[in-house]
Amino acid sequence: MLHMYLDFEGLLDRCSMSNVSLSEVGLRDFMRGFTQSLVGPLFNIVDVGRARENMSRKIEGMSTFLHSLSIYS
């Protein structure tokens, strides 16, 4: 199982600054195709926005949830 947290707009900005040709539509299509593939149920891609604390909260929330299920026990 994979949970990927990213700043969608920040990723587009970084690609542009690095001269990597990537359109918003292309990235959204990739993300949609990736999560809707045969292994899609095992993958989640979450756009957390620009604020760093958003990503931290998402990761902490998922960690708390998994611990509550005793997956790590």
Order of alpha helices (4+ residues) and beta strands (2+ residues): beta-alpha-alpha-beta-alpha
